[in-house]
Amino acid sequence: MEQFFAYIIGLGAAVMMPVIFTVLGVCLGIGFSNALKSGLKVGVGFIGLSIVTALLTSALGPALNSVVELYGLQLKVFDMGWPAAAAVAYNTAVGAFIIPVCLGVNLLMLVTRTTRTVNIDLWNYWHFAFIGAVIYFASDSLAWGFFGAIICYVITLIIADLTAKRFQSFYKDMDGISVPQPFCAGFVPFAWAIDKGLDRIPGVRKLEIDAEGLKKKFGLLGEPLFLGVVIGMLIGCLSCTTWSEIADNVPHILGLGIKMGAVMELIPRVTVLFIEGLRPISDATRALIARRFGGAESLNIGMSPALVIGHPTTLVVSLLLIPVTLALAVLLPGNQFLPLASLAGMFYVFPLVLPFTRGNVFKTFVVGLVVIVIGLYLVTSLAPAFTLAAHDVYTVTGDAAVAIPHGFEGGSLDFAASPLAWIIYQCTTHLRWFGAAILVAATMGLMWWNRVKILRDAPAVAKQEKEIIATTE
């Protein structure tokens, strides 16, 4: 089973998602050619996104390494990046069974009306496998590993349900879509609480700074493209020691700026492909559900947050947080994690934050600042467990992606910086049965609350379903 699922996952999201979308589209009745076209667009979107994020890490990597060496920054937790975390997740006994187990849990929750999200984002199931794997190696118990993974999955589906309306109303062309990705879901309580808190501060409530407003007010200076160029050049300058060295490296500094600007400009263009590929599948799914199950609550299709990371506010705030994060990693007492390879994952902090901050750049930046500070400490805390799992996977597979340099521990911003992952890990490995009881009680409470909400909203949804049927016919 490990080898089978390792092979399937080894195909990557760019291959997996077109196959899934093509099969799903045919089952929904949109025809093979239309289903294949939708699937291929999604696959091309994943390829484009991986190329752009690879450009970000390859461009910033040498400059940031020079900064680390120049200023003698020695932190013991080595940034493995999310590919290493995914490799650890899927190359374990938990990862081998995580897809069928989670699909079974999803089906059970749909039947009991404790969720209305159908999570087809199979690639990001590695997040659930990851928390299960680190618990498995820390506790030496496969049962505890699956327990943690299932708890994480159930809570994530419920958060996807609770945020679906906000998500769909904030982002364009996202009707019938939710985001059941636990890295994003873990920051929702912070977004809600910080937004409410900032609204209570005199003057802040009226401070409306969105990405479009920045463009109107500052013109070129407010463009993500221009901000990318400026910050890229600043990082290039920081990697030099003297003014003469800066002068000698002008071509490199300008090139780094252009590459950062390219990332900011290309990500929104790539995400358009996701939306074009998704729309026929989403419309057909909602129409089928409305036609076959009239009067019941409609379902949402759980998709990757990659669909919306091209939002201008996400780009601007992520860009601004890159240098801030590096400074915090050095200045925060007790932190041992210096994010380098993980910086490309910064965009994924915000897909479910923006619907709460309504795209306000200032509020989103504050939320991002808080969660990054917390995230650095959480990665440091989980580093021993991550390292234990990575060493075991490397011993068995020899995968270079999980090889941790001698004298270091391993870490990654995604998914080890998630409060959801940290809480589940602490409850299952340190509090054991008492912690498990807390997790079960909290999860059952959320399931009951979500079921009540689903049943309460059913009449309004039934009316919406009739409108969908009329539109499609």
N, C-alpha and C positions, 0 to 999 in steps of 0.2 A: 504494500500500500504506500509506503514511503517513496519507493522508486516510481510508482505510477503517478502519484500526485506531484512529486518533484519534477517529473517529465512534463506534466501538464502545465505546472506553474512556470517551469523553465522556458516555456514558449513565450512568456511575457504578456503583459496587458495588450500590447499592439496586435498580438495574434489571437489571444483568448477572446477579447471583446468582439471582434468581427465575427468569429464563429458563433458566439453566444447570441449576438444580435441577429445574425442571419437565421439561425434556428428559431429564435423567438419570433422574428418577423413572419416567417413562413407559418408558424403555428397560429399567429394572430390573423393570418389571411391577407397580408398586404402584397403577396406574390414574391417569388424567389428573387427576381431581378431587383425589385425595390428594397427587399430585405438585405440582399447582398450589398447594394449601394450604400444603404445606411450603415451596415457593419463596417464596410471599408472606410467610410468617412471617419467613423469613430477610431478605427485602427490607425489611420493616417494622423488623426489628431493626437493620439498617444505618441506616435513616432515624432511628430513635430514638437510636442511638449518635451520629450526626452532629449531631443537635439538642443532645444533652447536652454533647458536647465543644465545640460552638460556643458554648453557654452559658458554659462554662468560660473560653474565650478572650475572649469579648466582655465578660464580667464582670471578669476579671482585667486585660485589656489596658489600659484607661484608668488603673487604679490603678497598674499596674507602670510605665506610661509616665510617670506623675507622679513615681514614685520615681526613675526614671532622670533626669528633668529636675531634680528636687529635689537629688539628690546628685551631679549632674554626671557621670554614668556614660557615658563615651564610648568604646565599643569599635567597631572598624572593620568587624567581620563582622556584617552585618544578618541577623536571623533571618527567613528566608523561609517557614518552616513546611513541613510535608510536602506540602501541595498544590502548592507551587512545585516541589519536588523531583520529584513525579509528573508535572507538566507538562513539565519538562525531559526526563524519562525517555521519555515516550511521544511527544513531538513531535520525535523524531530518527529517523534511519535505523535505528538499533539498536532503538528502541522499536517501529518499524513492523513488524519481523519477530520480535520477541522471543517472542510467544505461540506461533506455529507452531514456531519453533526449539526452545523449551524443552519443548513438548509432545512433539516428536520425540525429544529427549534423554531425557525421562521414559519414553517407550515403549521406547527402546533399553535403558535401565537395567532396566526391568521384565523384558524378554526375557532379558537376561543375568544376571538375579537379583542385581543390584548395588544394588537398592532394592526396597522393598515399599510405597512411598508413591505413591499416585496423586494428584498435586497439582492439584486443581480450583479452588484459590484464585486464579483468574485475575487478579483486581483487583490483588493484591499482587505480580504479576509486574513491576510498575513498579520494584521494588527491583533486580531483575536488569538491567532496562533502564537504570536510573540509573547503576549502576557502569559498565556498558558505554558509556553516553553520555559520562561524564566522561573515561573512558580514550580514547574516540574523538576528542574535541576536544583533549585534551592531547597525544595522539600523532599526530593527523591521519591515523589509520588505522582504517578500519571493521573490518578483520580483527582488530586488537588489541582493539577494543571488544567484538566478539562473543566473542572468546576469554575476556576477563575475565568477561563475563556468564555464559557457559556454565560456567566454573570455579566461579563463585559458586553457580550453580544446582545443580550436582552435589554440592558440599559441603553445601549446605543440605538436599538430599534425604537425604543420609547422616546428618546430625545429626538430622533428623526421625525417621529409623529408630531411631537409637541412644537417643533420648529418649522414644520412643513408649510403652514399657511404664511408665516412671516417670510420664509425663504422664497416661496412662489410669488408673493406680492412685491418683494423687493427686487428680485432679479427678473429680467424680461425673458419671455419664452420658456419659462420653467414650470408651466402648469402640469400638475400630476407628478412632480419630481420631489424627492426628499434626499437628504444626504446622511446615510447611516455609516459614517466613517468615524471611529471612536476618537481619533486624534482631534478632529474638528469638534466633535460632540463634547469633549472634556472641557472646552473653554466657554461653553454656553452659559453656565452659572456665573462666571466672571463677567461676561459681556452684559448680562442682565443686571447684575448687582452694581457694576461700575457705572453703567449708563444711568441707572436710577440715582446713584450717589452724586454723579456730576450734575444731574438736573436740579439737585437741591442747592447747588452752589450759585449764589447770585451772579448773573451775567453769563454763566457758562451755558445755561439752557438756550440762550439766544445766540450763542456762538455757532453759527452754521458755516462750517468749512468743509465743503465736499470737493471732490477732484475737479468737477466741472467749474465750480466756483473759483478754484485756484487758477484754472486756465483763463477765466474771464478777468480775474483781478490782476494776475501777474503775467499774463500772456505766455511767451515762450518759457519764462522761468517756472511756470506752474505745470508744464508738460512733463509727464513721466519720462518721456524720451530724453528731455534736456536734463532732468534731475539724475537720470541714470548716467549720462555722460559726465556730469559734474562729480558725482560721488565716485565713479570709477576712476577719474583723474586724481581725486583726493587720495584714494587708497594707493594709487600708483606713486604719488608724491611721498606718502608715508613710508613706502618701502625703500626710500633713498635717505642717505645720511647727511648729505651736504647739498648746497645750491648747485654746485658744479655737477654733482651726480645727477640731480634733477634735469639739468640742461642736457647732459649726455644721454639721458633716457627719455627725452621728449617723445620720440616715435612710439616707444613702449607705453608711455603714460597716455598719449592720445589714443593709441590703439585700445587700451583697456577701457577708456571712457566710451569709445564708440561701441565696443562689445557690450558693455553694460547698458548703454542706450538701446542697442539692438534687442537685448533681452526684454526690456520694458515695452518695446514697440511690437515685438513678434508674439509675445504670449497672448495678448487679446485677439490677434488675428488667427492664431492656432485654435483658440477655444471656440471660434465660430464654427469650425468643422465638427466639434462635438455636438453643438446645438443642431446643426443641419442633419447630422446622422441620427440624433436622438428623436427629433420631432415626429417623424412618421411612426416610430415604434411607440412613443408615448401616446400619441393621438389614437392609434389603433387599440392600444391596451385599455385606455380609459373608455373608449367606445364599446369595446367588447364586454368589459365589466358592467358598464351601465346597461347594455342590452340583455346580458345573460342573468345579471343579478340585480335587476331593478328593485329599488326600495332598500337595498343593503348599502352599507357605507362603501364609498369608492376607495380604491387602493392607490397608493403612491408607488412609483418605481424608484427604488433606492439606487442612486448613481454616484459616481466618483465626484468629489469636489473639484476635480480638474476642470469640470464644465464651467466654473465661474471664477477661477483664480485670475482671469484676465481683467477683472473689474478694476477701473482706474484707482480707486481708493486702496484696494489690496496692493496694487503695484507700488503706489507712492509710499504707503506706510511700511511695507516690507523693505523697500529700498532705504528708507530713513533708519530703520531698525538695524540694518546690517552693521554699520559702524558703532551704533549704540550698544549692540549685543557684544561686540568684541571688547569694548571698553568695560562693560559690566562684568564680563567673564574674568577680566584681570583684576578689577577693583573689589568685587564682592567677597567679603571674608568667608572662607570655608568652601567656596566653589572650586572645583578641580576640573571643570569641563570647559574646553576652548572649542566652540563650534567653528568648523571650517567646511568640511564636506557636507554638513547638515544645513548650510545656509540656504540651499535651494529649496529646502522644506519650509522656509519661513512663510511662503505664500499660503501654505495650507493651514496656518493658524486662523485665518480670517473668514473663510466662506460662511460660517454660521455666526460670526461676530457682527458682520456688516448689517444683517437684517435687524439687529438690536440697536446698533448705533446709527442706523439709517444712512450709512455711508459717510458719516461725519468724520473727517480726517483727524481732528483733534481727539475726539472720543476714542476712535479706533486705535490711535497711537498710544493713548493711555492704557487701554485694555492690553494691547500688544506688549507694552513695557512691563506691566504687572505680570502677565503670564510668562514672559521670557525670564524675568527674575526668578519666579517660582520654578520654571522649567529647568533652569541651570542647576538649581539645588536638587531637583528630582532626578535629573540625569546622574549627578554625582552620587546620590543615594542608591540608585539602582545599578551603578557600575559594577559592583562585585558580582551580582546575579547575572548581569549581561555577559560579563567576562567568563563566568563559569560555563554558561550555555555556549558561548562562542568557541571556547577551547574544546569542548566536547564535539561540536559540529566539525571543527577544523580537523580534529584527530581522525574522525570517521571519513570525512569527504575530501579533505585537503583543499577545500575551496579557499582561494587566496583572499576573497572578499571578507572572510571572517578571521583572517590572521591578524592578531593584535601584536604590535611591536613589544619586544622584551622590556619589562620594567613598567609597562603601562597597563591600565585597565581600559575597557571598551565602553563606549556610550554612543548615543544618537539622539538628536533632537526629536525625531519622529521614530518611535512612539514612546520613548522612555521619558520624554518631558511632559507626558500627559498626566494630569492629576488623577484621572480615572484609572490609569494603569497603576500608578503608585499606591492608591488607596486599596485596590483589589490585592495587590502584591502584599502590602503590609498586613491586611486582614487575614490572608490565607497562610502566610509564612510565619508571622510573629504571634498573632492572636489565635490562630488555628480555629478551634471549634467555636469559641466565642465570636471571633471575627466572622466566621462563616455564618453564624446565626444572624449577625448584624446585616451582612450582605443579603442573605435570603429574605429577611424581614423588609429591608429597604426595597429590594427588587420586587417582591410580591406587592408591596404597597404601591409602587410605581405602576405595576401591571394593572392593579385594581383601579387606580386613578385613571389610567389611560383607557381602560375598558368603559368606565363610566362616561368619560368624555366622548368616546366613539359612539356609544349608544345614544347619548344626548344629542349629538350632532347629526344623527342618522336622518331625521326628517328634512333638514336643510340640504343635506347631501343628495337625498333622493330627488329633490327638486332640481338640483344642479345636474343630476344624471339625465333627467328628461330633456334638459336643454342641450346636453351633449349629444344625445340620440338624435334630436331634431336637427342639430347642426350637421352631424355626419351624414344623415339621410338626405 
